[in-house]
Amino acid sequence: MPMIRHAFMLLALLVLCACDAPKIYKNIIPSEVNDFKEEDLPLRGYRGILFTMTKEEVIQKFSCQQYEQTVGCPFFDGEKEDMVWLTFNESGRMIVMKKDMGYFREADASLMIDRLTKKYTLAYEPSSGVLNTYNIGLKDTLSYVFGNGQVAYQIGRSLNKKNQLVNIYFFPPDVGATFLESVRR
């Protein structure tokens, strides 16, 4: 009986230790000062994920999790995990990469828009009329578009209309050009 109790206690200790073990990340984001470095356009991808990759290639290379038409890829920057969401169309082509930035904060938004402007060049920003329609609740999203439409910083209302959420989108060149035209209208 004491032997079984010791074995049980040892097993419980191993389980507890395993819970505190650090997670091994395959996709580590190097800490570089590239936030202000201008990117060559057209963009071929983001974080090593190329727009030309298939869903299967992305899942295998980056250890991503597949959901129906969407794939979630975890990246680690040394402090926190960051997810990049990829969406594929019915024919299997990647049409957008999305990065959730959390809740809207004015100071963070200004800093991020400045960084994206320096890195990709601003192609569209909301007019005062668009800002006004957003502020009074007639419009649910505000988009700032960069790099000929390939990068978009978007502020949007949550489904319950109580919060504002921020996303950054990365598009293949042709999809980005179409997105830019739709935002301008």
C-alpha positions as CSV (number, residue, x, y, z in Angstrom):
1,M,0.0,0.0,0.0
2,P,2.7,2.6,0.8
3,M,4.3,1.8,-2.5
4,I,1.1,2.6,-4.4
5,R,0.7,5.8,-2.4
6,H,4.3,6.9,-3.2
7,A,3.7,6.1,-6.9
8,F,0.5,8.1,-6.9
9,M,2.2,11.1,-5.2
10,L,5.1,10.9,-7.6
11,L,2.6,10.9,-10.6
12,A,0.7,13.9,-9.1
13,L,4.0,15.8,-8.6
14,L,5.0,15.1,-12.3
15,V,1.6,16.4,-13.5
16,L,1.9,19.5,-11.4
17,C,5.4,20.2,-12.7
18,A,4.3,19.7,-16.3
19,C,1.7,22.3,-15.9
20,D,4.3,24.9,-15.1
21,A,6.7,23.8,-17.9
22,P,7.3,26.6,-20.5
23,K,5.5,26.1,-23.8
24,I,7.8,25.4,-26.7
25,Y,7.1,27.9,-29.5
26,K,7.9,27.1,-33.1
27,N,7.2,30.6,-34.4
28,I,9.3,33.1,-32.5
29,I,9.2,36.7,-33.6
30,P,12.7,38.2,-33.5
31,S,13.0,41.4,-31.6
32,E,14.1,43.8,-34.3
33,V,13.7,47.5,-34.8
34,N,11.9,47.0,-38.1
35,D,8.8,48.9,-37.1
36,F,10.0,52.0,-38.9
37,K,11.8,50.3,-41.8
38,E,10.0,50.9,-45.1
39,E,8.9,47.7,-46.7
40,D,9.3,46.8,-50.3
41,L,6.0,46.6,-52.1
42,P,4.2,44.6,-53.2
43,L,4.2,42.5,-50.0
44,R,4.7,38.8,-50.5
45,G,3.4,37.9,-47.1
46,Y,3.7,38.5,-43.3
47,R,5.9,36.9,-40.7
48,G,7.3,34.4,-43.2
49,I,3.8,33.3,-44.3
50,L,3.6,33.9,-48.0
51,F,0.3,34.7,-49.7
52,T,1.1,32.0,-52.3
53,M,1.2,29.2,-49.6
54,T,-1.5,26.6,-49.5
55,K,-3.5,25.9,-46.3
56,E,-1.7,22.6,-45.8
57,E,1.8,24.2,-46.3
58,V,1.0,26.9,-43.7
59,I,-0.3,24.4,-41.2
60,Q,2.7,22.1,-41.5
61,K,5.4,24.8,-41.6
62,F,4.0,27.0,-38.8
63,S,2.1,24.5,-36.6
64,C,-1.1,26.3,-37.2
65,Q,-4.6,25.2,-36.2
66,Q,-7.2,24.7,-38.9
67,Y,-10.8,25.9,-38.5
68,E,-13.2,25.7,-41.5
69,Q,-11.9,28.3,-44.0
70,T,-9.6,30.0,-41.3
71,V,-6.3,29.0,-39.9
72,G,-4.8,30.4,-36.7
73,C,-1.0,30.6,-36.4
74,P,0.6,31.4,-33.0
75,F,3.7,33.5,-32.8
76,F,5.7,34.4,-29.7
77,D,7.5,37.7,-29.2
78,G,9.3,36.9,-26.0
79,E,6.6,38.2,-23.7
80,K,3.2,37.2,-25.1
81,E,1.6,34.9,-27.7
82,D,0.3,36.6,-30.8
83,M,-2.1,35.0,-33.3
84,V,-2.3,35.6,-37.0
85,W,-5.5,34.5,-38.6
86,L,-5.5,33.4,-42.3
87,T,-8.6,33.2,-44.4
88,F,-8.7,31.1,-47.6
89,N,-11.4,31.2,-50.3
90,E,-13.3,28.2,-51.7
91,S,-10.6,27.5,-54.2
92,G,-7.9,27.4,-51.5
93,R,-6.3,30.7,-52.2
94,M,-5.2,32.8,-49.2
95,I,-7.1,36.1,-49.4
96,V,-6.3,37.8,-46.1
97,M,-4.1,37.6,-42.9
98,K,-5.6,39.3,-39.8
99,K,-4.0,40.2,-36.6
100,D,-6.3,41.0,-33.6
101,M,-4.9,44.0,-31.7
102,G,-7.5,44.1,-28.9
103,Y,-9.4,47.1,-27.6
104,F,-9.1,50.5,-29.1
105,R,-7.0,53.0,-27.3
106,E,-6.4,56.4,-28.8
107,A,-2.7,56.7,-27.9
108,D,-1.9,53.2,-29.2
109,A,-3.9,53.9,-32.4
110,S,-1.9,57.1,-33.2
111,L,1.4,55.3,-32.6
112,M,0.4,52.3,-34.8
113,I,-0.9,54.5,-37.6
114,D,2.4,56.5,-37.6
115,R,4.4,53.2,-37.7
116,L,2.4,51.8,-40.5
117,T,2.6,55.1,-42.4
118,K,6.4,55.1,-42.2
119,K,6.6,51.4,-43.1
120,Y,4.1,51.1,-45.9
121,T,3.0,54.7,-46.9
122,L,-0.5,55.9,-46.2
123,A,-2.9,55.3,-49.1
124,Y,-6.2,56.3,-47.5
125,E,-7.4,57.8,-44.2
126,P,-11.0,58.6,-43.2
127,S,-12.3,62.1,-44.1
128,S,-13.8,64.3,-41.4
129,G,-17.3,63.3,-42.7
130,V,-16.5,59.5,-42.4
131,L,-15.1,60.1,-38.9
132,N,-18.3,62.0,-38.0
133,T,-20.6,59.2,-39.3
134,Y,-18.5,56.7,-37.3
135,N,-18.6,58.8,-34.1
136,I,-22.4,59.2,-34.2
137,G,-22.9,55.4,-34.8
138,L,-24.0,55.4,-38.4
139,K,-20.8,53.6,-39.5
140,D,-19.4,50.6,-37.7
141,T,-15.8,50.6,-39.0
142,L,-13.0,53.1,-39.7
143,S,-10.2,52.0,-42.0
144,Y,-6.7,53.4,-42.6
145,V,-5.2,51.8,-45.6
146,F,-1.5,51.5,-46.5
147,G,0.8,50.1,-49.1
148,N,-1.4,50.4,-52.1
149,G,-4.2,48.6,-50.2
150,Q,-2.1,45.7,-48.9
151,V,-2.2,46.7,-45.2
152,A,-5.3,48.0,-43.4
153,Y,-5.6,49.2,-39.8
154,Q,-9.3,49.0,-38.9
155,I,-11.2,50.1,-35.9
156,G,-14.6,48.5,-35.5
157,R,-17.5,48.3,-33.1
158,S,-18.1,45.0,-31.3
159,L,-21.3,43.2,-31.9
160,N,-22.9,44.7,-28.7
161,K,-21.8,48.1,-29.9
162,K,-20.2,48.8,-26.5
163,N,-16.5,48.3,-27.4
164,Q,-14.2,49.3,-30.2
165,L,-11.8,46.6,-31.4
166,V,-8.7,47.0,-33.6
167,N,-7.5,44.6,-36.4
168,I,-4.7,44.8,-38.9
169,Y,-5.2,43.1,-42.2
170,F,-2.6,42.0,-44.8
171,F,-3.8,41.4,-48.3
172,P,-2.3,40.0,-51.5
173,P,-1.7,42.8,-54.0
174,D,-4.9,42.3,-56.1
175,V,-7.2,41.8,-53.1
176,G,-5.6,44.8,-51.4
177,A,-6.3,47.0,-54.5
178,T,-9.9,45.9,-54.5
179,F,-10.2,46.6,-50.7
180,L,-8.7,50.1,-51.2
181,E,-11.2,50.9,-53.9
182,S,-14.1,49.7,-51.8
183,V,-13.0,51.8,-48.8
184,R,-12.6,54.9,-51.0
185,R,-16.3,54.7,-52.1
